[in-house]
C-alpha cells in the first residue's frame, strides 16, 4: 500500500495502488448539470444590463452559447468552475448572483451570517450555503456544503478552477479524490488544502450527507 497522500502520476496509478476505480471521463473538465431558476435569472439580468447578446457573453467567457441559454432558463446548474468562467470573463461579481449588489466599503468590513441565513444553491453533488453574501469583491469565498454525492459516478468529470481551497469536515465522513494523489478519507475535524486547478471531487462515505466548511481563494478573479 502507498503511504498516505502519496503522489501518483494519474488516475490509473491511483486505481492500481488503492483499488479504487477512477472512471476514464475524469481526465476531462466537469460538465454543468441541473439548476435553480433564480441564479439563471440573475445571470440574464446582468448580461442584459450590459447590453450583451448570448453570443457576446459566450465570446467573453468561453462558455458555449447553448450552455449559457440553459443556465439562464433554469435548465442547467453551473458548477463552481463554470461560474468562475462566467464571472471572470464577464467581469461579474459572484456575490451578485446570490444577493442584490451592495455598496463596497474599502476598509474595516465585517460580515455576520446567522445559522441558516446563507444563500442556498443546490446541485446534484453538493448543496451549497454561500456565506457572507453581503460583501462583494472578497478575497476568499466561504461556503457551508452538504456533500450529497456518494460515488464518482455522480460527477461528469473533474472540477477544476483557478485559485486554492481549504475545507474542514464538520460532520460525517468524506473521501476526497484528486487528479494526482491517492484518494484520502477525512473524518470530523480533519481538513485538506489543495490547488483548485488540480481536478478534484468529494463524496460522502457516511450514512447521511457529510457537512464541510469550504473556503476558496481567488475571489478577485471573479471581478
N, C-alpha and C positions, 0 to 999 in steps of 0.2 A: 504493500500500500504506500502511496506517496505521502510525504509529510503534509500536514495541514496547511492549506493555502499555497501548496507547491505550484510554481509557474509551469504551465503546459503550453504546448505550441498551438493548440487549437481544439475545437470540439471533438475531433476524432481521438486525440490522445487522452482528453478528459474522460471520454466514454470508456476507453480501454483501461484507464487507471482506476476509475471509480465504479465501473459497472453501470453508470447512468448513461442512457442512450440520448444523445443530443441530435435532434432531427436536422437534416441537411438544410432545411429552409432557414436555419438560424445563422447562415452566412450572409443573409440579406437584411436590409433595413426593415423595421417594423412597418406594417401596413395599418392605416387607420381603420377604426371599427365603428360601433354604433354611438349615437349621441343624444343629448338633450337639445331641444329647440332653442332655449334661451341663449346659450352660448353662440349658436349659429346666427341668431338674430343680431347679436351684438357685433359679430364679425361683419355681417352685411351692413349694419348701420355705420360702422367705422369706415368700411370701404366706400359706401355711398357719400359719406361726409367729405371724402377726399375727391369725389367725382370720378372714381375709377370704375372701369368695367371689370368683369371677371377675368378677361384676358390681361388687362393691366396688372391686376393682382397676381395672376399666375406668373407673369414675367418678373415681377418684383420679388416673389417669394420662392419660386421654383416648385411650387405645388401645382399639380395639374388643375386645369380649369374645371374639369368634371368633379374632382375631389372637393374643390372649393365650393362648388354648387351644392354638393351633397351635404357638406358641413353647414352651409347657410340655411338649408332647408330642413335641418334636423334629421337627416337620413344617415349621418355618419358622425362618430365621435373621434375627433383628432387626439392622438396620443401626445404625450408631452413633447416629443421631438418634433412632431408636425406643428404643434402650437408654437414652438420656438421658431421654426422656419417662417411661419406666418408673421409672428410679432416682430421678428428681427428684420425680415425682408421688407415688410410694410411699414416699419417704424411705429408699430403699435406698442402700447404698454400692456403687458399681460394682465395686470390688475384690472384694467378697464373692461376686460372680457368677463369679469365676475362681479364688478362693482362699478357704480357710476363714478366718473372722474372726480378726483379730489384736488384741491389746491396743494401744490407742492410746497413743503416747508424745508428750507435748506439746512437747518441746524436744530438740534435738540428735539428730534422727532421721537414719538413713543406710540406704541400701539398695544392695546389690550384686547384679546379675543376671549370672551367668556365661553365656557363649555357649551358646545353645540351651536355656537353663533358664527362659525366659519361659513364659507360659501361651498356648497356641496356639488361635486362633479363626479357622477358615477360613470364607470367604463366596465366592460366585460371582465377585466382582470383586476383593476384597482378601483376602490371607491375613495376619491379624494375629498378631504375637507381643507380648502385653501384658507390659510390663516393670515392675519394682518392685512386684509384686503383694503383697509382704509389708507394704506401708504402705497403710493406709486413710486416707481424708479428706485426700488430696493436693490441692494447689493446681493441679497440672498432671497430665496423663495421657500417659505416653510409650509409644509403640509402635514396633516394627520391622515394616514392612509389605512384603510381596511383592505387587506390582501384577500381577494376572493378567488384568485387563480389557484388551482390545485395541481396543475401539470404544465409542462412546456407546450403541450398540445393546445392549451388555451390561448397561446400567443401566435401571431402571424410571423414572428421573427424577432430578432434582437431589437431592443430600444437603444438608440444612440442619439446624443445631442451634445452641444457644447457645454463646457463647464466641468465642475466636480460635484460630488454629492456625498452626503452622510446620512445614515439613518440608524435609529436606536429602537430596539424591539420593546414595545410597551406591554403586549400580551400575546400569548400563543407562541408558535414556533414557525420560522420561515426557512426556506432553502434558497440561497442566492446563487444564481447561475451567471457567470461572466465569461466573456469570449476567450480569455487567455489563461484562466485559472480553473482549478478543480472546483466543483460545487461545494459550498460551505453551508452548514446548518447553524442557525443562530437562535438562541433561546431568549427569554425575557432578561433584559439588562445587557445583552450583547449588542455590539454595534459594528458598523463597517463604513469605510470611506473608500471611494474609488473614482476613477476618471470616467466621466459621463460619456466620453467618445468611444469607450470600450463597450461593446454590446453587452446588455445586461437584462435580466428578468428575475422576478421574485415570485415564489409560490408559497402558499401557506401549507404547512405539513401538520397542523393541529386540527382538531375536530371542528372548531369554529374558525371564522376568519381571523387571522392574526392582525394586530394593530401595530403600526410603527409611526414614529415621528421622523419625517423625511425632509431633509433640507437640501436644496440645490443652489449652487452658486451660478455666477454668470448672468444674474438678472439684468445687468445693464445692457447685455447683448439684445434684450428684447426691445430696447428703446431706440 
